[in-house]
């Protein structure tokens, strides 16, 4: 129905019926496996299907939809599920998403959309911060593969490494000059860069146990970095 000239006339006047794109109606079941159901818009009840964009808005009424609980950080930030991440692209994606879902843009919308906006914005912030830093990115990638590193794993670390960390901590505690602080900071930074390169190779080889071992070491050095920052703050 509404084909040919009549359809063109209706489109020209903005009277094309909701849910009709071209000559085909939106049919979620047509593109879904038998027995599956398409998510519905909370506002208009129409199918939310990924018609356009990232599925943040209903393609019918343009109401902001709730976050997708099945979506991981890599998918949200449009990154491959890999340790190697283009941080410039990541930053651009972050800015793009915040322009879409930041609460400031929903001050005059319904309370439901305000609440969804808060949730979306929080998820975007968390995803960005997690994927930006090599340590948190690696830990998250391990978690997606069902591996988590519990706190207090000293017994699993080799003695030589633990002695190295103790030695650095002692030097940091005794450091009284800016030069001494910079020297320790330089050593820790070099160690983190080396470990980051090693863990990247481990992930590329799907050696998750090796990645776990390296990320545990990176976490120790990250703790030292935090101590350095705190010591720099004047009392």
C-alpha positions in Angstrom: 0.0 0.0 0.0 0.9 3.7 -0.4 3.2 2.9 -3.3 4.5 4.9 -6.2 3.3 8.5 -6.5 1.1 8.3 -3.4 4.0 7.1 -1.2 6.2 9.9 -2.6 3.5 12.5 -1.9 3.1 11.2 1.7 6.8 11.3 2.3 7.1 14.8 1.0 4.5 16.0 3.4 5.9 14.0 6.4 2.8 11.8 6.5 4.4 8.5 5.9 3.0 6.2 8.6 5.2 5.4 11.7 7.1 2.2 11.3 7.2 2.2 7.5 10.5 2.6 5.8 10.3 2.7 2.0 7.9 -0.1 1.0 8.7 -2.4 3.9 7.4 -2.3 7.4 9.8 -2.8 10.3 9.6 -6.5 11.1 11.9 -7.6 13.9 11.0 -11.3 13.5 12.0 -11.3 9.9 15.6 -10.6 10.8 15.6 -12.6 14.0 15.8 -16.4 14.7 12.5 -18.2 15.1 11.1 -17.8 18.6 13.3 -14.8 19.5 11.7 -11.5 20.5 12.7 -8.0 19.6 13.1 -5.5 22.4 10.3 -2.9 22.5 10.5 0.8 23.1 9.4 1.6 26.6 7.7 4.8 25.3 5.9 3.9 22.1 6.0 0.1 22.2 7.6 -0.1 18.8 10.5 -2.5 17.9 13.8 -1.1 19.0 15.9 -3.1 16.5 19.3 -1.7 15.5 17.7 0.3 12.7 20.3 3.1 12.9 23.1 4.4 15.1 24.0 2.5 18.3 20.5 1.7 19.5 20.5 4.4 22.1 17.3 5.9 20.7 14.0 4.4 19.5 13.9 4.6 15.7 10.2 5.4 15.9 9.8 8.0 18.6 13.5 8.9 19.3 13.1 8.3 23.0 16.3 7.4 24.8 16.4 3.6 25.6 17.8 1.8 28.7 21.4 0.6 28.5 22.0 -2.8 27.0 23.2 -5.1 29.8 24.8 -7.5 27.4 27.1 -4.9 25.9 30.7 -4.9 27.0 33.1 -1.9 27.1 34.8 -2.7 23.9 31.5 -2.9 22.0 30.3 0.3 23.6 33.4 2.2 22.7 33.5 0.7 19.2 36.9 -1.0 19.7 38.0 -4.5 18.8 38.1 -6.8 21.8 41.9 -6.6 22.0 44.6 -5.3 24.3 45.8 -3.0 21.5 43.5 0.0 21.5 43.7 3.2 19.5 43.5 5.8 22.3 42.9 8.7 19.9 39.9 6.9 18.4 38.8 5.9 21.9 38.8 9.6 23.0 36.8 10.6 19.9 34.2 7.9 20.6 33.9 9.0 24.2 33.2 12.6 23.2 30.7 11.4 20.6 28.8 9.3 23.1 28.7 12.0 25.7 27.2 14.4 23.2 24.5 11.8 22.7 23.7 10.7 26.3 25.1 13.3 28.7 22.4 14.3 31.3 22.8 18.0 30.4 21.0 17.3 27.1 18.0 15.7 28.8 17.0 18.3 31.4 13.7 18.9 29.6 12.9 15.3 28.8 10.9 12.8 30.8 12.2 11.5 34.2 12.6 8.1 32.6 15.0 9.4 30.0 16.8 11.5 32.6 17.4 8.3 34.6 18.5 6.4 31.5 20.8 9.3 30.6 22.5 9.1 34.0 23.1 5.3 33.5 24.4 5.7 30.0 26.8 8.5 30.9 28.1 6.5 33.9 28.7 3.4 31.7 30.4 5.5 29.0 32.7 7.1 31.6 33.5 3.7 33.1 34.2 2.1 29.7 36.5 5.0 28.7 38.5 5.0 31.9 38.8 1.2 31.8 40.0 0.9 28.2 42.3 4.0 28.3 44.8 2.7 30.9 46.8 -0.5 30.0 46.4 -2.1 33.4 42.7 -1.7 33.8 42.2 -2.6 30.1 44.2 -5.8 30.6 42.4 -6.8 33.8 39.0 -6.2 32.1 40.1 -8.2 29.1 41.1 -11.1 31.4 37.7 -10.8 33.2 35.9 -11.2 29.8 37.8 -14.5 29.5 36.7 -15.6 32.9 39.9 -14.8 34.7 40.2 -12.4 37.7 43.2 -11.5 39.8 42.3 -11.5 43.5 44.0 -9.1 45.9 46.8 -10.5 48.0 48.6 -12.8 45.6 52.1 -12.4 47.1 52.6 -16.1 47.5 52.2 -16.6 43.8 54.9 -14.0 42.9 58.6 -15.0 42.5 60.8 -13.9 45.4 63.1 -11.9 43.1 60.3 -9.7 41.9 59.0 -9.1 45.5 62.4 -8.1 46.7 62.6 -5.6 43.8 59.3 -4.1 44.8 60.4 -3.9 48.4 63.6 -2.2 47.4 61.8 0.4 45.4 59.4 1.1 48.2 62.3 1.5 50.6 64.0 4.0 48.3 60.7 5.9 47.9 60.3 6.1 51.7 63.8 7.4 52.1 63.7 9.9 49.2 64.0 13.5 50.4 64.9 15.3 47.2 63.1 16.0 43.9 66.0 14.4 42.0 65.6 11.1 44.0 61.9 11.1 43.4 62.3 11.6 39.7 64.8 8.8 39.5 62.4 6.3 41.2 59.6 7.6 39.0 61.7 7.0 35.9 62.6 3.5 36.9 58.9 2.6 37.6 57.7 4.1 34.3 60.3 2.1 32.3 59.2 -1.1 34.1 55.6 -0.4 33.3 56.3 0.2 29.6 58.3 -3.0 29.4 55.5 -5.0 31.1 52.8 -3.3 28.9 54.7 -4.5 25.8 55.0 -8.0 27.3 51.3 -8.3 28.2 50.3 -7.1 24.7 52.3 -10.0 23.2 50.7 -12.4 25.7 47.2 -11.4 24.7 48.1 -11.6 21.0 49.2 -15.2 21.6 46.1 -16.0 23.7 48.4 -16.8 26.6 46.0 -15.7 29.4 48.0 -17.2 32.2 51.1 -15.3 31.2 49.0 -12.1 30.8 47.7 -12.7 34.4 51.2 -13.0 35.7 52.3 -9.8 34.0 49.2 -7.8 35.0 49.8 -8.8 38.6 53.3 -7.3 38.4 51.9 -4.2 36.7 49.5 -3.8 39.6 52.4 -3.8 42.1 54.1 -1.0 40.1 50.8 0.9 39.8 50.6 0.9 43.6 54.1 2.4 43.7 53.0 5.0 41.2 50.2 6.0 43.5 52.6 6.3 46.4 54.8 8.6 44.3 51.9 10.8 43.5 50.9 11.0 47.2 54.5 11.9 48.2 54.5 14.7 45.7 51.5 16.4 47.4 52.8 18.9 49.9 51.6 18.3 53.5 
